[in-house]
Amino acid sequence: MADIAPTAWSGQPHALLRETLRRDPSFRQRPQMPEPRRGTRQHRTIFISDTHLGTRGCKAEMLAGFLAANQCQTLYLVGDIVDGWRLKRRWFWPEAHNRVLHEILHKVDTGTRVVFVPGNHDELFRAYCGRNIAGIEIVREAVHETADGKRLLIIHGDQFDSIIACAKWLAHLGDWAYTAALELNEWWGAGRRALGLGYWSLSAWLKQKVKNALDYIDHFEETVAHHVRERGLDGAVCGHIHHAQIREIGGVLYHNDGDWVESCTALVEDARGRLEILSWAAPQRDSLPATVPGSAVPVAA
């Protein structure tokens, strides 16, 4: 789909749906869903965030495949699902992004509870918190109780980002630089595919080597844990920094589900309440140990 002037994201979340319908009438007719894959995994809860639909960096094909192959009772969309910042500047919405929406709506239609907690990139949806759109609950935050009774705060996490809070212009500048890094990563990935090699993120590897980025992640995680402790909850699930992680911080369970622009990770809960990170970009689509961070990306997005 060709890029056009930024008229679609006009300040109302419904504008995105209207523009999608206008440019792609086939979206009105939901395609027949594929048969469940052999070995489809069942989970109690799935948490995903930072998919950044509407950008070239979104790994929409992988995300749609993940949603089709993993079933759950509750799906939490933990912010930055749609990238309003980018859509304001340039419209980009290929068919693969439609397929992600189809998969989410298919889960709604088949009985999955879907809860959307908007982030900073899709902050326009925050005006609709407390409402239900197309069967999707939109809330500013949520408290999820795991199967073993732990109470987890579900938030995107941008409120704990000092850059977002104190210098939003700097956050937009960082977003521009991050986009440039992702474009470089796409060229790198194309070269690896041409050589028959698997997915690997150059920009993720580079940023994990930068001490300032690692310090930023530690500060963010500790700030989230402090907030959760003050509220008397057991832990949190967030996104925002594109760094999948499960760790305990001063008695608080911290979980970050990662992103779908580089690491392609999700957080899942099983029937016993155990939480783990799934890395969908891994060669065998295997799960990562709960005590080890996923191959994710440190970035203030």
N, C-alpha and C positions, 0 to 999 in steps of 0.2 A: 504494500500500500504506500503510495507516494506521500511525502511530507507536505503539509499544507499550513496555512496561517492558523495561529492559535485561537480559533473561534469556538472550539467545542467546549472547553472548560470555562464556562461563562460566569462562574461564581455559585452555581447551584449543582449539587451532585447529580440531579436528574439529567443535567445537560449531557453528561457522558453517555448515559443510556440512549438518549434521543439521538445523539450524533452517531453512535454505533449502529442504531437501527437505520438511520438515513443512509449511511455509507455502505452498510452490509445488510440488505433486506433478509438474507438467509438466516440472520440471527434470530428472527421472529420464530422460525421453525427449528426447534431444537433437534439436532441430528440424533439418529438412533445411537444410543450408547453402546460401546463395544461390550461383548460378553466379559464377565470378570476373568481376569487372568488366572491361570493355574498357579496356585500358591499365594493368592491374594491374602494379605495380612489383615487381621482383625485387631482393633485397638479400642480401648475404652474412650480415649481422648487423643486428638491430634492438635498440635499448636504449630502454626506457620506464621511468618511475618516477612516483611521487607521483600515482597515479590516484585514490586515496582513495575506492575503492568502499565503499558504505555511508554516503555523505554526499550531501546535496542538491547540493553544489557539483561533484561529479564529472560531467564531460561524457561520460557513458557512451555516448550515441548516437554522438558523434564518434569515440570510442575504438574502439567496435565496428566502425564503418565503416572506420577506419584499419587495424585488424587484418585485416579482410576483403580490403582492397584492396592490402595490402603483404605479400609473401611473403619468407621468409628461411630460411637454414639453421639459425641460432641466434637465439633470442629471450631477451634478458636482462630480467628484471623486477627493477629496481634499487631496490626498497623502497617502503614506504608504498603498496602495491597495495591492501590492505584497511585501512580506518581503524578499528582496534580501540578507539582512544580514544573515538571517537564512538559506536560500537556498544555500548560498555559503558553509555553513558548513555541511548541511544535507538536502537531497531531501525528501520532504514530500508534496504529492499532491493527496489527496483522491478524490473520485468522487464528494463529496459535494462541493469541490472547483471548479471543472469543472462546476457544476450547476450554481454557481455564475456567471462565465464567460458567460455561455449560456444565463442567464437572462439579463446580460448587453448587449450582442450582439443582443438579441431579441428586446430590446428597440431601438437599432440602426436601426434594420430592419423595425421596425414599426413607424419610423419617429421621435423618440426622439433624440434631440441633446445631445451628450455625450462629456463632456470636462474633460480631465484628467490633474490634476496639480500634478506632482510627488513630493513626500516627500523625507526624508532622507533615509528611508529604501528601496525605489525603485528609488534612485537617478540616477541609470544608464539610466533611461528613459529621464532624463533631456537633454541628448545629442540629443534627438529626438524632442525637443520642436520646435514648428512651423510646424510639420508634422501631417499627418492624417494616422493612422494605423487602418485598419478594420473599418473605419467610425468613429473612436474616435479621437477627436482633442487633441493633446498634447501641453500644454502651460506651461511656467514657472510661470505665474500668469494670472489672468483675472479680469476684472471689470464687475460685474453683475448689471444691472439696474432692480430694483424691479418694480412691477406693479404700485406702487405709486410714482415712480421716484427717489428713493434713489439709490445711486451708492455705491456698496460694493466691496471692494478688496477681491479677492479669492486667498488665499495663504495657503500652508501647515502650515508654522509657524516656521520651524526649524531654520530659519535664526535669529530668536529672542531668541534662546535658548543659553545661555552663555556656557553651557556644550558642546553642539555640536560645537560651534564656537571656543572655546578655548582648549578643551581637548576631542577630539573625542574618544580617547582610554577609557576615563571614561564613555562616552556614551555607548560604547560597553560593558563595565563591568556592567553598569546599566541594559543594555538589557539582559545580562545573569541572573542577579538577578531577573529581572522582569519575565523572562521565568520560573524560579524556583517557583516564587510566583503563576504564572498561573497554573503550574502543581499541586501545592497544592490545588489551587482553584478547579481543575477538580475532585480531590478526594473528596473534600467537596461537590461539586455539585452532584456527584454520590451518596453520602450518603443521601443527601436531596431527590433526586429522588426516592431512595429505600424506603424512608419513605412517599412518596406521596406528598412531599412539592414542592413548586414552585422554580423558579430560583432566586438565591440571591448570590451576589459576596462577599465572605469573604475577599479577598485581597483588593477589593475596599473599603470596610468598614474600614479595618485596616488602609489603607493609608489616608483616610479622617480624621483620628484621629491624624495624625502626623502634628504638627505645621509647620515644615520645608516644607512639601509638600504643605500646604496651602499657605505659604508665597511665594513659588516658583510660584504657579498658579497666585497669585495676581500680582507679578512682570511681569510675561509673558503677562498677559492681559493688563496691563498698558503700556508695551512696544509696543505691537501691536497697541493700541489705539493712542499712540504718533506718530507712523509712519503713520497711516492713517490720522491723523489730519494734519501732515506736507504735505501730498499729496493732501489735499483739498477734500477728499472723505467723504462720510457720515458714513461709517462703514466698517467692515471686516467680513469675514467668514473664519475660519481656523480650524485646527485639532491639531495634534501633541501631546498635553498633555493629551489626553484621559479624558477630563473633559467637558462634555456638559454644555453649559452656554449661556444665553442671558442676557446682561446687558448694561447699558449706562455708559460710562466712560468719563467724561468731555465733554459731547456733542457728543461723538462718539459711534455708535452702535457696540458693540462687540458680535460676535456669534461664538460659537464653537460647531461643530456637534457631538463631542464625539468619540466613537469607536465601534468596533464590536469584541472585544476580552473579554470584560466584561460587559459594560453597554448596548450595542446593541441599540444605539441611532442614529437618523438622524435629520437633520434640514430641514424643508419643508416650502415653500412659497405658499400661496393660491392666488386666482385670484385677490384679492384686495391688495396684497403686504404684508400681515401679515405673519410674520415668527414665527414658534413654533418648539419645540423639540418633536419628537415622540420617545417614549421608547418602543421598540418592545419586550423587556423582561418583560414588565409589564403584570400582569395576564390577563387583558382584552384588551391588545394592545392599551391602551388609550394614548392620547397626554398629555404632561405635559404643565402646564401654561407657557406662554412665559416669565414670569418674575421670574420663579423659575428654578434653574439649575437641569439638569437631574441627575439620579442616576449614576454618572459617576466616572471615575477613575483618580486621579491626578498622572501622571507619565511622565517623560521626555523620550519619546520613539523615 
